[in-house]
Amino acid sequence: MEIIVNVAQSLNGFISGPGGKTARISSPSDQIRVHMLRASVDGILVGANTVICDNPDLTARPEDGTVVRPARIILDGGLRIPRDSKVLDSRSRTLVFTSVRDREIDGAELLVSPRVELTVPHIIDVLQELGMKKILIEGGANVISQFVESLAVTRFYLFIGQVIMPEGGVRLFSPNKEIEGAIMSSRIEPGGILLELDPEKLVNAK
Ligand SMILES: NC(=O)c1ccc[n+]([C@@H]2O[C@H](COP(=O)([O-])OP(=O)(O)OC[C@H]3O[C@@H](n4cnc5c(N)ncnc54)[C@H](OP(=O)(O)O)[C@@H]3O)[C@@H](O)[C@H]2O)c1
């Protein structure tokens, strides 16, 4: 399975504002790239905190005015996402991996397993059984690090926006680590730099 990570961080290393507050880091032109990437995958995966903090709709809106609707995949062990989240609007297929039994929520199919079984290999197996071949992981840091640690990530894109965020936000990586050979390519874009990182070099970086 092809598993792509795409995430944006500030110049000083935060992917959110203080306390997880949602923040615009990527530039308008980078958003075009992200929407093209979204349009190319079978599913877009995020963690519960990302849904709670950002309320994304996880659709792809490429420049031609169309809306592409990959499946939305939410990791939500405790079934904490609000019932009015955009991902529950029933306009795309939404899968929620959870350990909460005997509950249903409108707008999503619940895939229930005991918490200890909600591992990356299990999640990948289920998604493959559903016919998915390519997924995009958009965050947050917790979910990304699980997939990186499992050596499941095949491509890792990091956009560094030209913004310095206040302290107290969520970090993708722990500070004070040297990761030799992590940067595979870099490109200066309007509003920031797009890096492709070697996912295997990022193990233990969180
Ligand atoms: N800049 C960007 O590109 C970007 C992109 C996305 C998000 N963000 C930011 O990232 C922040 C959120 O990141 P985060 O690291 O705090 O959280 P997260 O990764 O979005 O979500 C973590 C939560 O997801 C659930 N989860 C994780 N793995 C699971 C598994 N294997 N099975 C079942 N549930 C699982 C857990 O909820 P339970 O503990 O309830 O089980 C966990 O607490 C937000 O502030 C958001 O704004 C930034």
The ligand as an SDF file (V2000), in Angstrom:
LIG
                    3D

 48 52  0  0  0  0  0  0  0  0999 V2000
   -0.0870   21.7330   10.0450 N   0  0  0  0  0  0  0  0  0  0  0  0
   -0.6090   20.6180    9.6010 C   0  0  0  0  0  0  0  0  0  0  0  0
   -0.3340   20.1830    8.4580 O   0  0  0  0  0  0  0  0  0  0  0  0
   -1.5520   19.8420   10.4730 C   0  0  0  0  0  0  0  0  0  0  0  0
   -2.2460   18.7630    9.9300 C   0  0  0  0  0  0  0  0  0  0  0  0
   -3.1070   18.0500   10.7660 C   0  0  0  0  0  0  0  0  0  0  0  0
   -3.2390   18.4050   12.0980 C   0  0  0  0  0  0  0  0  0  0  0  0
   -2.5550   19.4630   12.5770 N   0  0  0  0  0  0  0  0  0  0  0  0
   -2.6670   19.8310   13.9880 C   0  0  0  0  0  0  0  0  0  0  0  0
   -2.2910   18.7030   14.7630 O   0  0  0  0  0  0  0  0  0  0  0  0
   -2.9410   18.7700   16.0270 C   0  0  0  0  0  0  0  0  0  0  0  0
   -3.4250   17.3950   16.4140 C   0  0  0  0  0  0  0  0  0  0  0  0
   -2.3250   16.5070   16.4800 O   0  0  0  0  0  0  0  0  0  0  0  0
   -2.1830   15.4620   17.6710 P   0  0  0  0  0  0  0  0  0  0  0  0
   -0.8690   14.8330   17.5380 O   0  0  0  0  0  0  0  0  0  0  0  0
   -2.5390   16.1470   18.9390 O   0  0  0  0  0  0  0  0  0  0  0  0
   -3.3880   14.4430   17.4230 O   0  0  0  0  0  0  0  0  0  0  0  0
   -3.8920   13.5280   16.1900 P   0  0  0  0  0  0  0  0  0  0  0  0
   -2.7660   12.7210   15.6720 O   0  0  0  0  0  0  0  0  0  0  0  0
   -4.6990   14.3530   15.2600 O   0  0  0  0  0  0  0  0  0  0  0  0
   -4.9410   12.5890   16.9810 O   0  0  0  0  0  0  0  0  0  0  0  0
   -4.4740   11.7650   18.0190 C   0  0  0  0  0  0  0  0  0  0  0  0
   -5.6390   10.9900   18.5820 C   0  0  0  0  0  0  0  0  0  0  0  0
   -6.1430   10.0850   17.5950 O   0  0  0  0  0  0  0  0  0  0  0  0
   -6.5520    8.8840   18.1980 C   0  0  0  0  0  0  0  0  0  0  0  0
   -5.7070    7.7930   17.6860 N   0  0  0  0  0  0  0  0  0  0  0  0
   -4.3910    7.8540   17.3480 C   0  0  0  0  0  0  0  0  0  0  0  0
   -3.9570    6.6680   16.9320 N   0  0  0  0  0  0  0  0  0  0  0  0
   -5.0060    5.8330   17.0150 C   0  0  0  0  0  0  0  0  0  0  0  0
   -5.1700    4.4700   16.7300 C   0  0  0  0  0  0  0  0  0  0  0  0
   -4.1610    3.7210   16.2810 N   0  0  0  0  0  0  0  0  0  0  0  0
   -6.3970    3.9220   16.9160 N   0  0  0  0  0  0  0  0  0  0  0  0
   -7.4240    4.6770   17.3870 C   0  0  0  0  0  0  0  0  0  0  0  0
   -7.3300    5.9750   17.6640 N   0  0  0  0  0  0  0  0  0  0  0  0
   -6.1300    6.5450   17.4960 C   0  0  0  0  0  0  0  0  0  0  0  0
   -6.2810    8.9990   19.6850 C   0  0  0  0  0  0  0  0  0  0  0  0
   -7.4900    9.3840   20.3030 O   0  0  0  0  0  0  0  0  0  0  0  0
   -7.9560    8.6120   21.6580 P   0  0  0  0  0  0  0  0  0  0  0  0
   -6.8580    8.8980   22.6310 O   0  0  0  0  0  0  0  0  0  0  0  0
   -9.2530    9.1970   22.0150 O   0  0  0  0  0  0  0  0  0  0  0  0
   -8.0250    7.1600   21.3120 O   0  0  0  0  0  0  0  0  0  0  0  0
   -5.2510   10.1070   19.7610 C   0  0  0  0  0  0  0  0  0  0  0  0
   -5.3050   10.8200   20.9640 O   0  0  0  0  0  0  0  0  0  0  0  0
   -4.0530   19.7850   15.8880 C   0  0  0  0  0  0  0  0  0  0  0  0
   -3.6970   20.9010   16.6630 O   0  0  0  0  0  0  0  0  0  0  0  0
   -4.0640   20.1550   14.4260 C   0  0  0  0  0  0  0  0  0  0  0  0
   -4.3490   21.5210   14.2260 O   0  0  0  0  0  0  0  0  0  0  0  0
   -1.7160   20.2040   11.7990 C   0  0  0  0  0  0  0  0  0  0  0  0
  1  2  1  0
  2  3  2  0
  2  4  1  0
  4  5  1  0
  4 48  2  0
  5  6  2  0
  6  7  1  0
  7  8  2  0
  8  9  1  0
  8 48  1  0
  9 10  1  0
  9 46  1  0
 10 11  1  0
 11 12  1  0
 11 44  1  0
 12 13  1  0
 13 14  1  0
 14 15  2  0
 14 16  1  0
 14 17  1  0
 17 18  1  0
 18 19  2  0
 18 20  1  0
 18 21  1  0
 21 22  1  0
 22 23  1  0
 23 24  1  0
 23 42  1  0
 24 25  1  0
 25 26  1  0
 25 36  1  0
 26 27  1  0
 26 35  1  0
 27 28  2  0
 28 29  1  0
 29 30  1  0
 29 35  2  0
 30 31  1  0
 30 32  2  0
 32 33  1  0
 33 34  2  0
 34 35  1  0
 36 37  1  0
 36 42  1  0
 37 38  1  0
 38 39  2  0
 38 40  1  0
 38 41  1  0
 42 43  1  0
 44 45  1  0
 44 46  1  0
 46 47  1  0
M  CHG  2   8   1  16  -1
M  END
$$$$
